[in-house]
Amino acid sequence: MGQVLRSGRRAVDCGCGGVPQLISPALLARNAILAVLAVALAVLPPVPMGPAGAAVSVLGGLTLWALLGLGEAIHANTRHLRRPG
């Protein structure tokens, strides 16, 4: 994606027949943050937790998932949010 963005193109076709994915520096930053979080979680040692800890973990994961969806919706609509003038 970074190479495509550097070459001046703004869309990547995955070859699945759908609409090409629009890319931007914000999308690359989001992907980098998600990759760092995934690696950090993968290398952390497992910690035993009770039912309350598991519930907090699940709710935290759902909250992060909802925030990711919100961020993607905002990113997808930024061209509609910008007003000239």
Secondary structure, 3 states (H helix, E strand, C coil): CHHHHHCCCCEECCCCCCCCEECCHHHHHHHHHHHHHHHHHHHCCCCCCCHHHHHHHHHHHHHHHHHHHHHHHHHHCHHHHCCCC
